[in-house]
Amino acid sequence: MKTKHKYLLQSLIVAVALLVLPACEKGFLDINVDPNNPTDVPLTQLLPYAELAMSNALSIHSQGLGEPAACFSHYIVTRNNFNSYFAQGGDGAVSDPWEQLYTIALTDLRRIIDVGTEDEAWNFVGAAQLLTAFTMGTLVDVWGDVPYREANLGSLKPYPVFDTGSQVYADLLKLVDEAQTNLAKVSNVRMGNSDLYFAGDVAKWQRFGNTLKLRLYNQARLTPVYDDAAVKSLLTGNKLMGAATDDFEMLYGNVVSPDTRHPTFIDEYTQNSPAYNISPYFYQIMQGKSQLNTIFKDIVDPRIPYYFYNQLTPAQPAQNAVSYRDGGFVSIWFGSLNIDPNEGFDQNTSKTVLGLYPAGGKFDDGRGGAATFSSGLRGAGLHRMLTYFNSLYIRAELALTRNTGENAENLFKLAMEESFAEVNRIATTAGVATISKASIDEYVGKILALYQAANDARKLELIMTQKWIANFGFSIEAYNDIRRTGYPKPFDPSTDNNPNTELIRNYIVSFPYPTSDLQINPNAPKTQRVIATDKVFWDQN
């Protein structure tokens, strides 16, 4: 873990601890207790630490798994090897998230389960089991075969074996059921505000658990792991997320010391140089003018000024010659590394950055201006990992492809409307104009007209491409969808008629294992993953 984000995590935990821990009474019997080396940690401290570690490890920042996933999903373009469908086991955004998830999040979650079971703190146990299922599912989605059954056992199993992805998924589905049983029990200890996701609301945890189970089944819908009866059971009885208040997400703050801001905001707004470039492919599809993906031709997405902040007005000159510009929008192309003569120029005060949504940045009102730490929500953004609108997209996909009995078109419409409502909720919080109902209705109506005229394959592409747009900020979901369904179609530099881009590698279908784990663990695979061909178990494309 790099120093910057290590201190970010630590400072967040300090802030949380100050909020949730009661004052301690000191007495003479404390004289032999070293407060700097505790032998046990309360559940109320372990839980927020694990939740923050998980969120940070999965978000978009320089040591977060969301960065390479965002590049491969064509939300952003980076000036590193990710720009050419390449990743190595020594890359920080590959090895650091693995370390954070295993050594911090999953280790603390196992401790919560063990201690909580002994103390009959069943709320903590159930929540920790669901967090484990979400985290381990993500590890399988990205790396394939990973340590699970022998992981996080300390000296009992210092060198865990790597379980097959399908085996882990099957175990996780059972773990979700076990978590639901524990959440239904009377708990001796309440989570309260130590729970950073749902503030201890057990009913929300239960709905999240059922929705997580549905998501796991959907990921594996082309494999024997899929269970038609189990899916249909989940879809009945009001068991799933039912509103945005059920969203599984991390709300960051805007305090600088200790720093509680969204990791993506820190990289984009608080450095001398914003970290990322918005993918022109993503931008052009939302503008309805992509020549490479014409699925939404001539349909302009009203979310653009909420997603992207232009530091320039159309009339202002850029710092240097630009690789790609459209009005105030300035960026670079994927596949341009060391080819485009303008790709490497400094555009710190010219390029477009991630906006109000998703990182708590700035709304683009068309007036331009530097992206600074005092912009927008000043970092109080949300890291959305499983939302209500996402559950609707999942249900629409299943209704279309697995005949679940639900109406795919109605779910698709509701999913789009709810994704717009999510943007408007953030706009309201930031005190800026919301997207009008007329604009939303017009946009959704145009997309539904395309859907009604399409065959089933095209309908699936429409659903998945809209889900991709809505999931800006949680790039791992989009990366999964692209590999699992083929949609949205990944950007292919060899077809863009741009002499300054090239495709020299195939699409990355899984991540390389951290080099250090392959070197240290004798039970690890003997060879590194071939990231262009070694698919995860559910990838049937």
C-alpha positions in Angstrom: 0.0 0.0 0.0 1.4 3.4 -1.0 2.0 6.0 1.7 -0.7 8.4 0.6 -3.5 6.0 0.7 -2.2 4.3 3.8 -2.5 7.5 5.6 -5.9 8.2 4.0 -7.3 4.9 5.4 -5.7 5.5 8.8 -7.1 9.0 9.1 -10.5 7.9 8.1 -10.5 5.2 10.8 -9.4 7.8 13.3 -12.3 10.0 12.4 -14.7 7.0 12.6 -13.3 5.9 15.9 -13.8 9.3 17.4 -17.5 9.2 16.4 -18.4 5.7 17.4 -16.4 4.9 20.5 -17.6 5.8 23.9 -15.4 7.5 26.4 -13.3 5.0 28.5 -13.0 5.2 32.2 -9.4 4.8 33.5 -8.6 3.1 36.7 -5.7 1.7 38.7 -6.1 -1.7 37.1 -5.1 -0.2 33.7 -1.4 0.3 34.7 -0.3 -3.0 33.0 -2.2 -2.5 29.8 -0.3 -1.0 26.9 -2.8 1.1 24.9 -0.4 1.1 21.9 -0.4 -2.7 21.6 -4.0 -3.9 22.3 -4.5 -7.7 22.5 -8.1 -7.4 21.3 -10.1 -4.9 19.3 -13.8 -4.2 19.7 -16.2 -5.2 17.0 -17.2 -1.5 16.7 -13.7 -0.7 15.6 -13.0 -3.7 13.4 -16.2 -3.3 11.3 -15.6 0.3 10.0 -11.9 -0.4 9.4 -12.9 -3.4 7.2 -15.6 -1.5 5.4 -13.3 1.4 4.6 -10.5 -0.9 3.5 -12.8 -2.7 1.1 -14.3 0.5 -0.4 -10.8 2.1 -0.9 -9.4 -1.0 -2.5 -12.2 -1.1 -5.0 -12.5 2.6 -5.9 -10.8 4.6 -8.7 -7.4 5.9 -7.4 -3.7 5.2 -8.0 -3.7 2.1 -5.7 -7.3 1.1 -6.2 -8.6 -1.8 -8.4 -11.1 0.6 -9.9 -8.4 2.4 -11.8 -7.3 -0.3 -14.2 -10.9 -1.5 -14.4 -12.0 2.0 -15.4 -9.4 2.1 -18.1 -10.4 -1.3 -19.5 -14.1 -0.3 -19.3 -13.3 2.9 -21.2 -14.4 5.4 -18.6 -10.9 6.9 -18.3 -7.6 6.8 -20.1 -4.4 6.7 -18.2 -0.8 7.5 -19.2 0.5 4.1 -18.2 0.5 0.5 -19.5 -3.3 0.2 -18.8 -3.6 2.4 -21.9 -2.8 -0.5 -24.1 -4.6 -3.4 -22.5 -1.7 -4.4 -20.3 -1.1 -5.0 -16.6 1.6 -6.6 -14.6 1.7 -8.3 -11.2 3.9 -5.6 -9.8 1.6 -2.7 -10.7 0.4 -0.8 -7.6 -3.2 -0.9 -8.7 -3.0 -4.7 -9.1 -1.0 -5.7 -6.0 -2.1 -3.1 -3.5 -5.9 -3.8 -3.7 -5.1 -7.6 -3.3 -3.1 -6.7 -0.2 -5.7 -4.4 1.3 -8.5 -6.9 0.7 -6.7 -9.9 2.1 -4.6 -8.5 4.9 -7.0 -5.8 6.1 -10.6 -6.3 5.0 -10.9 -10.1 5.0 -8.7 -10.6 8.0 -10.8 -8.2 10.1 -14.0 -9.7 8.7 -12.9 -13.2 9.8 -12.1 -11.8 13.2 -15.5 -10.2 13.5 -17.2 -13.5 12.6 -15.1 -15.5 15.1 -15.5 -13.0 18.0 -19.1 -12.1 17.1 -20.1 -15.8 17.1 -18.6 -16.3 20.6 -20.3 -13.1 21.9 -23.5 -13.8 20.1 -23.2 -10.5 18.3 -25.2 -11.9 15.4 -25.7 -8.6 13.6 -22.0 -8.2 13.2 -21.5 -11.8 12.2 -24.2 -11.6 9.4 -22.9 -8.3 8.1 -19.3 -9.5 8.1 -20.3 -12.7 6.2 -22.1 -10.6 3.5 -19.1 -8.3 3.2 -16.9 -11.4 2.9 -19.2 -12.7 0.1 -19.0 -9.4 -1.8 -15.3 -9.1 -1.4 -14.5 -12.7 -2.3 -16.9 -12.5 -5.3 -15.0 -9.5 -6.6 -11.7 -11.3 -6.2 -13.0 -14.2 -8.3 -14.4 -11.8 -10.8 -11.1 -10.1 -11.4 -8.5 -12.9 -10.8 -10.4 -16.2 -11.3 -8.9 -18.8 -8.9 -8.1 -17.3 -5.5 -7.4 -18.3 -1.9 -10.7 -18.7 0.0 -11.1 -21.7 2.2 -7.6 -21.5 3.7 -7.3 -17.7 3.5 -6.9 -15.4 6.5 -6.2 -18.3 8.9 -2.8 -16.8 10.0 -0.2 -19.3 11.3 -2.7 -22.2 10.8 -2.5 -21.8 7.0 0.3 -19.4 6.1 0.3 -20.5 2.5 -3.3 -21.0 1.4 -4.2 -23.0 -1.6 -6.0 -21.3 -4.5 -9.6 -22.5 -4.9 -11.4 -22.6 -8.3 -13.6 -19.6 -9.0 -16.7 -21.7 -9.5 -16.1 -23.5 -6.1 -15.7 -20.1 -4.4 -18.9 -18.8 -5.9 -20.8 -21.9 -4.7 -19.4 -21.4 -1.2 -20.4 -17.7 -1.3 -24.0 -18.5 -2.1 -24.1 -20.7 1.0 -22.4 -18.0 3.0 -25.1 -15.5 2.1 -27.7 -17.9 3.3 -25.8 -18.4 6.6 -25.5 -14.6 6.9 -29.3 -14.2 6.6 -29.8 -16.8 9.3 -27.5 -14.9 11.6 -29.0 -11.5 10.8 -32.4 -12.9 11.8 -31.2 -13.8 15.3 -31.4 -11.6 18.4 -28.0 -9.9 18.7 -26.3 -9.1 22.0 -24.4 -6.2 20.4 -25.8 -3.6 18.0 -23.8 -2.2 15.1 -25.1 1.3 15.2 -22.9 4.0 13.6 -19.9 1.7 13.6 -21.5 0.4 10.4 -20.6 2.9 7.7 -22.9 1.4 5.1 -26.3 0.9 6.7 -25.9 2.4 10.2 -26.8 -1.0 11.7 -30.1 -1.3 9.9 -30.5 -5.1 9.8 -33.4 -5.0 7.3 -31.2 -3.1 4.8 -28.4 -5.7 5.3 -31.0 -8.5 4.6 -32.1 -6.8 1.4 -28.5 -6.2 0.3 -27.8 -9.9 1.0 -30.6 -11.1 -1.2 -29.6 -8.6 -4.0 -26.0 -9.7 -3.7 -27.1 -13.3 -4.1 -29.0 -12.3 -7.2 -25.9 -10.5 -8.6 -23.8 -13.6 -8.0 -26.3 -15.8 -9.9 -26.5 -13.3 -12.7 -22.7 -13.2 -13.0 -22.8 -17.0 -13.4 -26.0 -17.3 -15.5 -24.2 -19.1 -18.3 -22.7 -21.8 -16.0 -24.0 -24.7 -13.8 -23.8 -22.4 -10.8 -26.9 -20.7 -11.9 -30.1 -21.9 -10.2 -33.3 -21.0 -11.9 -35.5 -21.8 -8.9 -33.3 -19.9 -6.5 -33.4 -16.8 -8.7 -37.2 -16.9 -9.0 -37.5 -17.3 -5.3 -35.4 -14.2 -4.8 -37.6 -12.2 -7.2 -40.7 -12.9 -5.1 -41.7 -11.7 -1.6 -40.2 -8.2 -1.6 -36.8 -9.6 -0.7 -34.5 -7.3 -2.8 -33.4 -3.7 -2.6 -36.5 -1.6 -3.0 -35.3 2.0 -3.1 -32.1 4.1 -3.3 -32.0 4.2 0.5 -31.0 0.5 0.3 -27.9 1.3 -1.8 -24.7 -0.5 -0.7 -22.3 2.4 -0.9 -19.6 4.4 1.0 -20.3 8.0 1.7 -17.0 10.0 2.0 -16.6 13.4 3.7 -15.0 16.7 2.8 -12.8 17.1 5.8 -9.1 17.7 5.0 -7.5 16.8 8.4 -8.1 14.0 9.0 -8.7 13.4 5.3 -12.1 11.8 4.7 -12.5 12.7 1.1 -13.3 10.3 -1.8 -10.1 8.7 -3.1 -11.0 9.6 -6.7 -11.5 13.3 -5.7 -8.1 13.3 -4.0 -6.4 12.1 -7.2 -8.4 14.5 -9.4 -8.7 17.7 -7.5 -6.0 18.0 -4.8 -2.8 17.2 -6.8 -0.9 19.6 -9.0 -1.9 17.4 -11.9 -5.4 15.7 -12.2 -4.7 11.9 -12.4 -7.0 10.9 -15.2 -8.3 11.6 -18.7 -12.0 11.0 -19.6 -12.3 8.4 -22.4 -13.3 10.2 -25.6 -15.1 6.9 -26.5 -17.3 7.2 -23.4 -17.9 10.9 -24.0 -18.8 10.5 -27.6 -21.3 7.7 -26.9 -23.0 9.9 -24.3 -23.0 12.8 -26.9 -24.6 10.5 -29.4 -21.9 11.1 -32.0 -19.6 8.1 -31.8 -18.6 6.8 -35.2 -17.3 3.6 -33.5 -20.4 2.7 -31.5 -23.5 4.2 -32.9 -26.0 2.6 -30.5 -27.2 5.9 -29.2 -26.7 7.9 -32.4 -27.9 11.5 -32.1 -29.2 11.0 -28.6 -27.5 13.4 -26.1 -27.3 12.2 -22.5 -28.4 14.9 -20.0 -25.9 13.5 -17.4 -22.8 14.9 -19.2 -22.3 18.1 -17.2 -22.7 16.0 -14.0 -20.2 13.4 -15.1 -17.5 15.6 -16.6 -16.1 18.9 -15.6 -14.5 21.0 -18.4 -11.8 23.4 -17.1 -12.0 25.2 -20.4 -14.8 27.0 -22.2 -15.0 26.3 -25.9 -13.3 29.6 -26.7 -10.3 29.2 -24.3 -7.0 27.9 -25.6 -5.5 24.8 -24.0 -2.1 24.8 -22.4 -0.5 22.9 -25.2 -1.5 21.1 -28.4 -4.2 18.6 -27.6 -4.7 15.0 -28.5 -8.5 15.2 -28.5 -10.8 18.2 -28.0 -14.5 18.9 -28.5 -15.5 22.4 -27.4 -14.3 22.6 -23.7 -13.7 18.8 -23.5 -10.0 17.9 -23.6 -8.6 14.4 -23.3 -6.4 11.8 -24.9 -7.2 8.6 -26.8 -6.9 5.0 -25.5 -4.1 3.2 -27.3 -2.2 6.5 -28.0 0.7 5.9 -25.5 4.0 7.0 -27.1 2.3 7.3 -30.5 0.3 10.5 -30.5 2.7 13.4 -30.6 0.3 15.5 -28.4 -0.6 12.7 -26.0 2.1 13.5 -23.4 1.7 17.3 -23.2 0.9 18.9 -19.8 -2.8 19.7 -19.7 -3.2 20.1 -15.9 -5.4 23.2 -16.2 -7.0 22.3 -19.5 -8.1 18.7 -19.5 -11.6 17.5 -18.5 -11.8 15.8 -15.1 -14.3 13.5 -13.3 -17.2 15.7 -12.1 -19.8 16.0 -9.4 -20.9 12.4 -10.1 -19.3 10.1 -9.0 -16.4 11.6 -6.9 -18.0 14.6 -5.3 -16.2 17.0 -7.7 -17.6 20.0 -9.6 -20.7 20.4 -11.7 -20.0 21.8 -15.2 -22.0 25.0 -15.6 -20.2 25.9 -18.8 -18.1 28.7 -17.3 -14.9 26.7 -17.0 -12.2 27.3 -14.3 -9.6 25.2 -12.5 -10.6 22.0 -10.7 -9.5 22.6 -7.2 -10.0 21.0 -3.8 -12.7 23.6 -3.0 -14.8 22.5 -6.0 -18.3 21.0 -5.8 -18.9 18.7 -2.9 -15.2 19.0 -2.1 -14.8 15.2 -2.0 -18.0 14.2 -0.2 -18.9 11.7 -3.0 -20.3 8.2 -2.9 -18.6 5.0 -3.9 -21.5 3.0 -5.2 -20.9 -0.8 -5.2 -24.4 -2.3 -5.4 -27.3 0.1 -5.9 -31.0 -0.2 -6.3 -30.8 1.0 -9.9 -28.1 -1.7 -10.5 -30.4 -4.4 -9.2 -33.0 -3.2 -11.7 -30.5 -3.6 -14.6 -29.6 -7.1 -13.3 -33.3 -8.1 -13.2 -33.9 -6.7 -16.7 -31.0 -8.7 -18.0 -32.3 -11.9 -16.3 -35.8 -11.3 -17.5 -34.6 -11.0 -21.1 -32.1 -13.9 -21.0 -33.4 -16.4 -18.5 -37.2 -15.9 -18.7 -37.6 -15.2 -15.0 -41.2 -14.1 -15.5 -40.6 -10.4 -15.0 -41.0 -7.7 -17.7 -37.6 -6.8 -19.1 -38.7 -3.6 -20.7 -40.5 -2.3 -17.6 -37.4 -3.0 -15.5 -35.1 -1.4 -18.1 -37.3 1.7 -18.0 -37.3 1.8 -14.2 -33.6 1.3 -14.1 -32.9 4.2 -16.3 -35.2 6.5 -14.4 -33.7 5.5 -11.1 -30.2 6.1 -12.4 -31.2 9.6 -13.4 -32.8 10.1 -10.0 -29.5 9.2 -8.4 -27.8 11.9 -10.3 -30.5 14.4 -9.3 -30.1 13.5 -5.6 -26.4 14.3 -5.8 -27.2 17.6 -7.6 -29.6 18.6 -4.9 -27.1 17.8 -2.2 -24.6 20.0 -4.1 -27.1 22.8 -4.6 -27.0 22.8 -8.4 -29.7 22.5 -11.0 -31.2 19.0 -11.4 -32.1 17.3 -14.7 -35.6 18.2 -15.6 -38.3 15.6 -15.8 -39.0 16.5 -19.4 -35.3 15.9 -20.3 -35.3 12.5 -18.5 -38.6 11.5 -20.1 -37.4 12.5 -23.6 -34.1 10.6 -23.2 -35.7 7.5 -21.7 -38.4 7.5 -24.4 -35.8 7.5 -27.2 -33.9 4.6 -25.7 -37.1 2.6 -25.2 -38.1 3.3 -28.8 -34.8 1.7 -29.8 -35.4 -1.2 -27.4 -38.9 -1.9 -28.8 -37.6 -2.1 -32.4 -34.6 -4.3 -31.5 -34.1 -8.1 -31.5 -33.1 -9.8 -28.3 -29.3 -9.5 -28.9 -29.7 -5.7 -29.5 -32.0 -5.4 -26.5 -29.3 -6.9 -24.3 -26.8 -4.5 -25.8 -29.0 -1.6 -25.0 -29.5 -2.7 -21.4 -25.8 -3.3 -20.8 -24.7 -0.1 -22.5 -27.1 1.9 -20.3 -26.0 0.1 -17.3 -22.4 0.9 -18.2 -23.2 4.6 -18.4 -25.1 4.5 -15.1 -22.2 2.7 -13.3 -19.7 5.5 -13.9 -17.6 5.3 -10.7 -17.9 1.6 -10.0 -15.9 0.3 -12.9 -15.5 -3.3 -11.7 -19.2 -3.9 -12.5 -18.7 -2.6 -16.0 -15.5 -4.6 -16.5 -17.4 -7.7 -15.5 -20.3 -7.0 -17.8 -18.1 -6.4 -20.8 -16.4 -9.8 -20.4 -19.6 -11.6 -19.5 -21.9 -10.2 -22.2 -19.6 -8.5 -24.7 -21.4 -5.2 -24.1 -20.8 -2.4 -24.3 -18.4 -3.1 -27.2 -14.8 -2.3 -26.0 -13.0 0.4 -27.8 -10.8 -1.0 -30.6 -8.1 1.4 -31.7 -7.5 -0.5 -34.9 -10.9 0.5 -36.2 -11.0 4.2 -35.4 -9.1 5.6 -38.4 -6.8 7.4 -36.1 -3.1 7.1 -37.1 -2.1 8.0 -33.5 -3.7 5.0 -31.9 -3.0 1.3 -32.2 -4.2 -2.1 -30.8 -1.1 -4.2 -29.9 -2.8 -6.5 -27.4 -6.0 -8.4 -26.9 -8.6 -7.4 -24.3 -7.6 -8.3 -20.7 -10.0 -11.1 -19.6 -8.4 -11.4 -16.0 -5.8 -9.6 -13.9 -2.3 -10.9 -13.2 -1.6 -12.2 -9.8 0.5 -10.0 -7.6 4.1 -11.0 -8.2 5.0 -11.2 -4.5 2.3 -13.8 -3.8 3.5 -16.1 -6.6 7.0 -15.8 -5.2 6.2 -16.4 -1.6 3.3 -18.8 -1.5 4.4 -22.4 -2.6 0.7 -23.2 -3.1 0.1 -20.4 -5.6 0.0 -21.2 -9.3 3.4 -22.0 -10.7 3.0 -19.6 -13.6 1.5 -16.2 -14.0 -2.0 -15.8 -15.5 -2.1 -15.1 -19.2 -4.3 -12.1 -19.0 -5.4 -12.1 -22.6 -6.7 -15.8 -22.5 -7.1 -17.0 -18.9 -10.8 -16.3 -18.4 -12.7 -16.4 -15.1 -15.1 -19.3 -14.9 -18.3 -17.4 -15.8 -16.8 -15.7 -18.9 -18.3 -17.8 -21.7 -17.7 -15.3 -24.5 
